[in-house]
Amino acid sequence: MLFLADATAPVVETAGGQQGGGMSSLLVLGLMMVGMWFLMIMPQRKRQKAHAKMIESIKKGDEVMTASGFYGSIVSVKDDRYVVSLGEGVKVEVSKAFIQQKI
């Protein structure tokens, strides 16, 4: 309990004391932003690149799973979408972005 009181107590400056600390707080803020970059943004970019590479490698006959959980095989490849066969006589057009994984 005393620790909290000491931590929240106002700082009393001495006559020859050092003022400021603005640069050190900016440095800490900058380091936190760099840390967030490496912990959150870099892994997301890595996943996006891997997904784009997987999408480009899909060809006719490949088995895939869509983002909604449907499993099917690629019947044909169009510019921005795939035609996926989900079963006998069931074909759907799926955007390339909604292909979750190649099986």
Secondary structure as the mmCIF struct_conf table of DSSP 4:
data_model
#
loop_
_struct_conf.conf_type_id
_struct_conf.id
_struct_conf.beg_label_comp_id
_struct_conf.beg_label_asym_id
_struct_conf.beg_label_seq_id
_struct_conf.end_label_comp_id
_struct_conf.end_label_asym_id
_struct_conf.end_label_seq_id
HELX_RH_AL_P HELX_RH_AL_P1 LEU A 2 THR A 8
BEND BEND1 ALA A 9 ALA A 9
HELX_LH_PP_P HELX_LH_PP_P1 PRO A 10 THR A 14
TURN_TY1_P TURN_TY1_P1 ALA A 15 GLY A 16
HELX_LH_PP_P HELX_LH_PP_P2 GLY A 17 GLN A 19
HELX_RH_AL_P HELX_RH_AL_P2 GLY A 22 MET A 36
HELX_RH_PI_P HELX_RH_PI_P1 TRP A 37 ILE A 41
HELX_RH_AL_P HELX_RH_AL_P3 MET A 42 SER A 57
TURN_TY1_P TURN_TY1_P2 LYS A 60 GLY A 61
STRN STRN1 GLU A 63 THR A 66
TURN_TY1_P TURN_TY1_P3 ALA A 67 SER A 68
BEND BEND2 GLY A 69 GLY A 69
STRN STRN2 TYR A 71 VAL A 77
BEND BEND3 ASP A 79 ASP A 80
STRN STRN3 ARG A 81 GLY A 87
TURN_TY1_P TURN_TY1_P4 GLU A 88 GLY A 89
STRN STRN4 VAL A 90 SER A 95
HELX_RH_3T_P HELX_RH_3T_P1 LYS A 96 PHE A 98
STRN STRN5 ILE A 99 LYS A 102
#
